[in-house]
């Protein structure tokens, strides 16, 4: 028979999963400051946790949303403008 998992144990598991996501994203986005990655992961995970009824997928969603935002930050502004458009 499975032993029920306490809220504290679930919260710790979620925290560890988010920490692993953070470490992966720091490696993936090495062109950005680790502080920028940390802030983005914290902002996204806090937002998700604030509205979550269950936390099973918070770490995965944190990774996806934070990576999308970090890619946007990594994209140079010049790449966002179309040089073929005449003024």
C-alpha positions in Angstrom: 0.0 0.0 0.0 1.3 3.5 -0.9 2.1 5.9 1.9 0.4 9.3 1.5 2.7 12.1 0.8 2.5 15.2 3.0 2.2 18.7 1.7 5.7 19.4 3.0 7.1 16.5 1.0 5.3 17.6 -2.1 6.5 21.1 -1.7 10.1 20.0 -1.3 9.8 17.7 -4.4 8.5 20.6 -6.4 11.2 23.0 -5.1 13.9 20.4 -6.1 12.4 20.0 -9.6 12.3 23.8 -10.1 15.9 24.0 -9.0 16.9 21.4 -11.6 15.0 23.4 -14.2 16.9 26.5 -13.1 20.3 24.7 -13.4 19.4 23.4 -16.9 18.4 26.8 -18.1 21.5 28.5 -16.7 23.5 26.0 -18.9 21.2 26.4 -21.9 21.2 30.3 -21.8 24.9 30.8 -21.0 24.9 34.1 -22.9 22.6 35.5 -20.3 23.5 36.3 -16.7 22.6 33.5 -14.2 20.8 36.2 -12.2 18.5 36.9 -15.2 17.8 33.2 -15.5 17.1 33.0 -11.8 14.7 35.9 -11.8 12.8 34.5 -14.8 12.5 31.0 -13.2 11.4 32.6 -9.9 8.8 34.8 -11.6 7.3 32.1 -13.7 7.3 29.4 -10.9 5.8 31.8 -8.4 3.1 32.8 -10.8 2.3 29.1 -11.6 2.4 28.1 -7.9 0.1 30.9 -6.9 -2.8 29.6 -9.0 -2.0 25.8 -8.9 -4.5 23.4 -7.5 -1.9 20.7 -7.8 1.8 21.1 -8.5 2.6 18.0 -10.5 3.5 19.9 -13.7 4.7 23.2 -12.3 8.4 22.4 -12.9 7.8 21.4 -16.5 5.7 24.4 -17.3 8.2 26.7 -15.5 10.9 25.3 -17.8 8.9 25.8 -21.0 7.6 29.3 -20.1 10.9 30.6 -18.7 12.9 29.2 -21.7 10.5 31.0 -24.1 11.0 34.3 -22.3 14.7 33.8 -22.1 14.9 33.1 -25.8 13.2 36.4 -26.4 15.7 38.2 -24.2 18.6 36.5 -26.0 17.3 37.6 -29.4 19.1 40.8 -30.5 16.8 43.7 -31.2 18.3 44.0 -34.7 17.1 40.5 -35.5 13.5 41.6 -34.7 13.5 44.4 -37.3 13.1 43.6 -40.9 15.9 45.3 -42.9 14.0 44.8 -46.1 11.3 47.2 -45.1 11.9 50.7 -46.5 11.5 53.7 -44.4 
